[in-house]
């Protein structure tokens, strides 16, 4: 079974800042703050449905939607206590949380460890201090590095989240952030191209003409380079782009949203691999990967028409792999 999350959303409850892009209630579509009893009910129902032991061992209880370690302490420990009872032998694998790099210290990490938290994701967003300041993040790049080191020292799985196309950023700064994140060597990364939401600081800057994101096509190229950089170093990219939400589509006014953004990025990554091997390329993939190889709406086939590139379905290849001539690549 592929890794799965039992997602529990706690919308914008503890974060001490309002970042330029923030519209957490819009993104999560959940304004209700679940009680400890409601958290228990959600997890218990999932536990009843996931009866296979191996499936449970690949499942984490995930608290998303805000800065988890900044929420009121009594509430944090109440929901953690509920979740911790479902972790252990023949139960779920662990608990995943997301938070800010400046909301982590050794006391917090020790407490999280006691409640069976196994993975911590940090919203880094950028590792350029000027970009962080311009977008009102309230922390520095060094805060991300130090928090990551602390998390690792306690034995947690480390995840980092970054955004591309933020106010005052550009493709070169985004690629440099990716290189710095790769140097930290997190276990997982999420890449979130910036989506501009109405009634945010970014929304106002965008409406006034003071913020113009670089083109969508360039964003896809940047994300494809980042994707290749991360997976090339064994870092799992567990998300590309925001989840499709009706409320998000209604409230967005610009930026880089696309319901198939992950497919666009992976297809562009394959295109870059083929281009790097021209001329005379044979590109192969098993059946379940042919859509990525061919490109979104066959874009790669069209792009390489009459360029001595042959596309071949090859079901002898392992799942989630493609081959460019004799070299094989994992596409997860």
Number of C-alpha atoms within 10 A of each C-alpha: 9 6 12 14 15 17 16 19 20 23 25 24 16 18 17 14 12 16 18 22 21 21 21 19 18 20 22 20 15 16 15 10 14 16 13 18 12 14 19 18 13 16 20 15 10 14 17 8 9 15 12 11 12 14 17 24 19 16 23 25 25 21 24 19 23 23 24 23 23 19 19 11 11 9 12 16 18 14 19 21 16 19 26 18 13 22 21 13 10 14 21 26 22 23 25 24 24 21 24 24 26 17 19 20 14 13 9 13 20 13 12 22 16 12 20 20 25 19 23 25 26 25 21 26 26 28 23 19 14 14 21 23 15 15 22 14 21 16 17 19 19 13 18 23 17 15 20 25 14 15 23 16 11 14 12 20 17 22 26 26 21 20 21 30 25 28 23 17 20 18 17 10 18 25 17 16 22 27 16 16 22 21 12 15 18 21 20 21 26 22 22 21 25 23 28 27 26 21 14 16 20 27 22 16 15 20 14 10 9 12 15 17 22 17 11 15 12 14 22 22 19 24 29 23 18 24 24 23 16 23 18 13 11 14 19 17 21 14 15 21 22 21 16 14 13 11 13 23 16 11 16 19 17 17 23 22 21 17 13 13 22 19 16 22 27 25 25 26 25 24 22 16 16 22 14 11 13 12 11 12 20 17 24 25 27 20 16 13 19 18 17 26 32 23 23 18 12 14 18 22 18 11 13 17 11 9 13 12 21 16 18 16 16 16 13 10 15 12 15 15 17 25 22 21 14 10 8 15 16 13 19 11
